[in-house]
Amino acid sequence: MQFDSFSDFLAMGGYGFFIWLAYGLTYGLLIGLVGYCFWEMKAFHQSFRQKLARAQRIKQYQETEHP
């Protein structure tokens, strides 16, 4: 498909608004999904470190002389 000018390319035969809106929403959602995955991964690692530190404190407490 060839266009005579850049404005014709953007207009896409009268459907440009819907086409570019679809592209924008798609890429926006994909970027949001990737960002959310990184945020969840960061939260998981933080929670895991906290649980590991707690387990180490409990183990250390149990190894000391406490009846």
N, C-alpha and C positions, 0 to 999 in steps of 0.2 A: 504494500500500500504506500503510495507516494503522496506527498502533500506539496502544494505550491509555495507555502510559506510557513514560518514557525507558528504564526497565529492560527493557520489552518490545522497545524499539528495539534496545538493546544485545544482547539475547538472540537476536533475529532468528529466532524460532520454533524455537530449539534449535540453530541452525546459526551462532550469533553468533561462537563461538570461531574457527571455520574462516574465516568471512567476514572478521573483523577481523584474523586472522592473515595472510590473503591480502593485505589492504590494507596492513598493516604491512610485510610483506616486500616488496611492490611499491614502496612509497614509500621504504623503506630502501635497496633496491637502486638505485632511481633517484637518490637523494641520493648514494649511494656512487659511482655512475657519473659523475655531474656532478663530484664531488670528485676522482675519479681523472683525469678529463679536464683539470681545472685543474692538477692536479699534473704530469701529462705535458706540458702546454703550458709550464708553468714550467721543467721540466727541459729541454725542447727549446730554449726561448729561452736558457737558461743555456749549453747546449752550443753553440748557434749563435754566441753572443757569444764564447765561448772559441775557437772555430775561426776566427772573423773576426779576433780579436786575434792569433792565431798567424799567420794569413796576412799581416797587416799587419807583424808583426815580421820574417817571412821576406822580404817585399818590401823593407822598410827595410834589412835586412842586405845584400840583393843589390844595392841601389842605392849602398851605400857602396863604397869602394875595396877590394874583396876579389877577388883573382884566382881 
